Amino acid sequence: MTVTLDQPAATRTRDPKELLNAVAPHITELTVNIFDSGMSLWDREVALLLRDHTMVRDMAERILGNAVMYSIGCIEHPEVHLGVGKLVDIGVHQLILDTPVWWGICRLYNDGAYKHHAPFIERRRDGLCLRTADFLTSIGFTIDQELWAIDGTDCSPCDNKVPDSH
């Protein structure tokens, strides 16, 4: 006998580019701003990272991909305390700051509930970032080990005690 566990339709893939591009039909605000370039959401967010930060495209894609994985991991597993280092957090902030895209992510992957970003001031230095990398791997993501190891013991301290926060 074979048993198959089905994932929700919205999260069958673990490819961050596919996960982000799947959000497009769920964006309802400021659609001209989001779609007038003709770019995919992935390419749009990469272009915004390149506009606002000094990095090459490869690094922007690595950061964005891991930020998508982290965000989806937080949404799928609100009971698990997760955190990112400074590099991946650049991508998380990019997703959140592009609010029509963030709302689309919340609509598609969080049953329409807004996922808040509630950081504390002080960074954590207890290895949460490395534990988060291990957790994301355990739920099927292929993380960029180098990005997570760089800030391994220096995590952004989001408050997991607040409902609907990461």
N, C-alpha and C positions, 0 to 999 in steps of 0.2 A: 504494500500500500504506500502511495506517495502522498505526502501532505504538502500543500503549497500555501504559503502565507502571502496574502495579497496586501500590498501597500496601498494607501489612498491614491487615487488616480493622479493627483497633483504632484505626487512625490515618487513616482515609479523610477525615475532616473536619478542618478547621483552626480550627473554632470552639471557643474555650476552654470555653465553657459546655457545649457538647455533649460535649467530651472529658472534662470533670469529671463530668458527670451520668452518663456511660456507665460510670463506676467503680462505681456503686451495687451491681450484682449481684456484684461481686468483693470486697465488704466482708464479712468473716466474724467479726470480733471486735467486741465491744461494740455489737452491732447495735441494741439498745434505745436506747443513748445517741445513736447516729447517726440513727436513723430515727423515734424516738418523736414528734418534732415534726411529722412529715408533710411537712417541707420537702424540696425537692430538695437534692442536695449543694451545688450552686451557691449556693442561698439560705442554706444552713446556714453555709458558709464566709464568705459576705458578712456574715451576722449575727454571727459570731464576730469578724470584723475590726471591725465597728461596736461590739461590746461592749468590745473591748480597746484601741481606738485612737480618737482624736478625728478623725473624718472624716465626710463625708456619704456616702450610699449610692453615688452616682455615682463618687466617688473609690475607694471600697472595691471596686466592680465593675471599675474600670479596673485597679487594682492586682492584684486576683485574676486577671483575665484574662491579664495579662502574666506573672504568676507561673506560671500553667498553661502558657502558651506556652514560657516559659523551661525549666520542668521537663521538658516533653515533648521540647523540643529537646535538652536534656542527655541524656535517655534514648535518643533516637533516634540521637544522634551523639556517643557517648562519646569519640571521637577528637578532637573539636573543643573547645578550651578556651573556655568561656563564663563570663560573670560578670554580675551585676546590680548596680544602684545601690541606695541605701538604701530608696527607696520601693518598688520592685518586690520587694526582699528581704523586706519586711514580709509580702507575700503568700506568698512561698516558705516563710517560717517558719511561716505559718499552716497551709499544707498539711502540712508536716512534723510540726508539733506535734499535729495531729489524727491521731494515729498509725493508727487503723483506716482512715482515708481514705488516708493515705500508703501503707500496706501494700496497699490496693486499687489505687492508682495503679501501684505496683510490680508487682503481680500481672498487671494488664491490659497495661501498656505496657512493662514491663521483664522479661517472661518470668518473673515471680515473684521475680526477684533484687532484694534490697533495695538501694536507691540511697542511699548515705550522703551526709551533709552534713558536710564537713570543712573549715571555714574557717580561714584563717590569722588572726593578730591584726591585722596591718597591712593597710590597704586599698591596693589598687593604684591608681596614678594614670597609667596608660599608655594610656587610651582603650579598654580592653577592653569596657567597657559599650557604647560606640558600635559597636564591631565585633560584639558580640553582637546588638545590634538589627539590624544589617545582615544578619547570618547568619540570624536568625529570619525576616526578610523573605524571604530567598533560599530558604527551605524552605517558603514558602507562608503564613506567618502575617501578619496585619495588626496590626502592633504599634502601641502608643500612642507616637508619636514624642516627645511632650512628656515623658512619664514617663522615657523612656530618656535624653533630652537633659539633664534636670535634673541627673543624676549622671554625665553622660557620661564624665568622666575620673576619677571616684571610685567604683571598683567594690569589691564584696565579693570578697575573695580566697579563693575556694574552691580546694582542691588537686586539680587534675586528674591529678596523678601517682599518686594512690591509686586502685587499681582500684575500680570501681563508685562513684566519688565525682563530685560536681560542684563 
